[in-house]
Amino acid sequence: DAGPIDGERFPGVLASTLAMATEDLRDATAFVCRRAAEWGVDPQRILTSGSSAGAITVLQAEYDLCNGHELAKRLPAGFNYAGVISYAGAVSGVLPPHWEKMPCPIMLFHGDADKTVPFEQAAMENLGGLWGSSAVAKSLENLQASYYFYKVENAGHEISGLPMSRNQYDIMSFLSRQVLGDENLAITTDERVPGDTIVRKDFTVQDYILDNLR
């Protein structure tokens, strides 16, 4: 027993867990690329999608790929995903997201009152943590990259699943225009319920840790 996960141990535990998940995704991608001819797969049209921990994994894999992570060498030279869809995801790091090369089109769904995966950030100075969809969208905007950010006001972690059934038209638009159509677009949709009661959003790192341990 390594003891309870507190604020100081959180970044290290997060980094090691995420490294295992992204390594598995890269290995699976590399396997598909090796079998592409046999299976009739176009390696330039491989898209990843994930929810919650899966969303963090697919975002982190693209982030690491664009920033020259050592494990990215397991993939074919010049490889990149065709697109990424993240349902309540984030990227890990000490600093706010910064991309060394242009990422593929990225679609982000997130509720701004999510206390499981941060909408903004759950990072400790000099130790790192998670940078949520809002921070990722800002970094993509600064880069003039192609992205679609769908944020839902006063919504929690249920946005890790709901869009798969109720936002299918938005997802198809992203796929047809930004992925298959190669349109470089920056789209932000802000969904809100008029007169809705404002809920708590000022969560601490400890709040996120406790929620994930429930």
PyMOL commands that set and color helices and strands:
alter all, ss='L'
color gray80, all
select helices_A, chain A and resi 10-34+36-39+43-45+53-66+70-74+133-143+157-160+163-166+168-179+205-213
alter helices_A, ss='H'
color red, helices_A
select strands_A, chain A and resi 47-51+83-87+90-93+106-111+121-124+128-132+147-152+186-191
alter strands_A, ss='S'
color yellow, strands_A
deselect
rebuild
show_as cartoon
